[in-house]
Amino acid sequence: MRSIFKTIHVAFLPLLLCTIIGLTSSCNQETTKQPTTVVVDPLPSWNNGTTKSAIMQFVEETTNEQNNNFVPIADRIAVFDNDGNLWSEKPVYFQLFFAIDQLKEMANEHPEWNEDQPFKAALENDMEELKKYGVEGLLKIVMASHAGMTSEEFEQSVTNWIDTAKHPRFDKLYKDLVYQPMLELITYLKANEFKVFIVSGGGMAFMRPWAEDVYGVPRHQIIGSSIKTEFSIENNDPQIKRLPEIEFIDDKEGKPVGIDRHIGRKPIFCSGNSDGDLAMMQWTASGDGGRFMLYLHHTDSTREWAYDRNSHIGRFDKGLDMAKAEGWTITDMAQDWKVVYPFEMKQN
């Protein structure tokens, strides 16, 4: 008997015991049960449709070694614009609200700002006039209001503002006005071993203090416009000081340049919302193999804003025409998104 039992595999012991005590039928039911497979939707805030399907198909193909569109991990680079693509940008770029607040604190020391544009418009809260100056105007205001500050001082001022300042329409913190569907998309790409970068016309030093926590993108993967800085030692304290001079504008044709300079690889996934992102889209599309260009179209005047061709902020004109002509994917905010902001999920 010992030799017989030695040949019995441990997996058959439960069945043997059931046979001995006369419960074979019930045991068979237990042993034939299959584990339940739970399918988790990686993009729950996206409505089912062509946009969501296209995104998921692209990720599945580029991460499947058996697929012709497979992309090695090292080349899975995804780039995202920030303003109007990861968070709202109306009525003006949020960084401009920050810069205006800083400017007003310094206005008494600069009487010339009462006449010079775009400073005059900023001090008078004339948003319509400010819109005319775009990213360049924003950088002029930031450059003037923060020249002479150290990098640590500037970062602290950004942190203080982003943790307290509220949007005039929603009465929410600006960092609460990020897009829930885009947060999910970033998480989905990262889970499939994409390296995600933010490539924005906004200030790099403005984004880095808070964007890492909000988007889950490391600060060294955040690329943006910048002013010149210099190293100095004052009272035995090494410092990086901000100078009153533009170093680089990471917008329009500057975006591919910034990508090449900071990343050194051509993206295979590009996400943006305006003509300012068109060159970045074209740069991404020019590569070999699987490519995905995703444009966000602001079509929801109820939950957010509806704008495109004639908008001073986030103009989507040439990019819209090219996206349609080239067959790039266009997200219709009103149709494709179940919610826009994270706080909507808490309300539902």
Stockholm file with secondary structure:
# STOCKHOLM 1.0

chainA/1-348         MRSIFKTIHVAFLPLLLCTIIGLTSSCNQETTKQPTTVVVDPLPSWNNGTTKSAIMQFVEETTNEQNNNFVPIADRIAVFDNDGNLWSEKPVYFQLFFAIDQLKEMANEHPEWNEDQPFKAALENDMEELKKYGVEGLLKIVMASHAGMTSEEFEQSVTNWIDTAKHPRFDKLYKDLVYQPMLELITYLKANEFKVFIVSGGGMAFMRPWAEDVYGVPRHQIIGSSIKTEFSIENNDPQIKRLPEIEFIDDKEGKPVGIDRHIGRKPIFCSGNSDGDLAMMQWTASGDGGRFMLYLHHTDSTREWAYDRNSHIGRFDKGLDMAKAEGWTITDMAQDWKVVYPFEMKQN
#=GR chainA/1-348 SS CHHHHHTSCGGGHHHHHHHHTTCHHHHHHHHTCCCCCCCCCSCTTBCSSHHHHHHHHHHHHHTCTTSTTCCCGGGCEEEECCBTTTBCCCSSCHHHHHHHHHHHHHGGGCGGGGTSTTHHHHHTTCHHHHHTTHHHHHHHHHHHHHTTCBHHHHHHHHHHHHTTCBCTTTCSBGGGCBCHHHHHHHHHHHHTTCEEEEEEEEEHHHHHHHHHHHHCCCGGGEEEEEEEEEEEEETTEEEEEEEEEEEECCSTTHHHHHHHHHTCSCCSEEEECSGGGHHHHHHHHTSSSCCEEEEEEEECTTTSCEECTTCSSSCCSHHHHHHHHHTCEEEEHHHHBSCSSHHHHHHC
#=GC SS_cons         CHHHHHTSCGGGHHHHHHHHTTCHHHHHHHHTCCCCCCCCCSCTTBCSSHHHHHHHHHHHHHTCTTSTTCCCGGGCEEEECCBTTTBCCCSSCHHHHHHHHHHHHHGGGCGGGGTSTTHHHHHTTCHHHHHTTHHHHHHHHHHHHHTTCBHHHHHHHHHHHHTTCBCTTTCSBGGGCBCHHHHHHHHHHHHTTCEEEEEEEEEHHHHHHHHHHHHCCCGGGEEEEEEEEEEEEETTEEEEEEEEEEEECCSTTHHHHHHHHHTCSCCSEEEECSGGGHHHHHHHHTSSSCCEEEEEEEECTTTSCEECTTCSSSCCSHHHHHHHHHTCEEEEHHHHBSCSSHHHHHHC
//
